[in-house]
């Protein structure tokens, strides 16, 4: 599956994320805000977990790829460019 990489800053940028909430609470992102626009998550390409954060590599409805991080300590979402 080909996808477009959106040029963003190389560091993490705070963002807003809406999640699917199952029996574990906020399990995975369903949409997110970047550059003033909400993007729907079409697929999750990868996910991994660290003690302090959860990471999701996602593709939106426009076939653009993003990396999202949920900081568990700060309870804050951030987005980062994928190169």
N, C-alpha and C positions, 0 to 999 in steps of 0.2 A: 504494500500500500504506500503510495507516494503522498507526501504531505509538504506543505509550505512552512518554512521556519520564519516566524515573525521577528523582525529586528527589534530587540528590546535592550535595556541596559544589561551589562554582564553581572551586576550584583542583584541581590534579592530586593524586590520592591513590594511593599505591603499592598494587599488587594482584598476584595471581598469575594467570598465563595459561598454558594448554596450547596448543601450536601444531602445525600440520601441518608436518612436516619432509620436504621434498623434496630435490632436488639442491642447492638453495641454503641448506640448513639450515632454520631456523625461518622459513617463508615467510609464514604468516598464522595468526591466532588461531582455535582451534576451540572453546575454552571459557575462562571466566574466573571469578574469585572476587570477589564483592562482597557486603557485608553478611552475611558468614558462609555464603553459598550459592553453589554452582557454577552457572553459566549456560552453556548450549550455544549457540554461535553458529549461528543459522539462515541468516543471509545477511550479506554484507559490502556495505554500501550505497556506500561510497567508501573509497579509500585514497590516501595521498600520502606522499611521501618528502622529508625534509630531510636535510642532511648529517649531522646528529647524532641524528635520530629518524625512526621510521616511525609513521604514524598510520592508524588503521582506524576507520571509523564502522560499527558493527555492530548487528544486531537479534538478540535472543535468542529462545528457544522460547516465551516469554510475550509476544512482540511488543513488548518494551521496547528502546529505543535507547540505545546507549552509545558513547562515544568512548574508544578505547584508544590509548596511546602506548608505543612501545618505545624507550626511551632507549638509543641504541647506545653512548654513552660509558660510562654507568653499568651497562649491561646489566640494566636494570630496567624493568618494566611499570608503567603508571599508568592510572587511569581518571578521567574527568571528566564532569560532567553536560552534557547537551545541552539547550539552551534554545531 
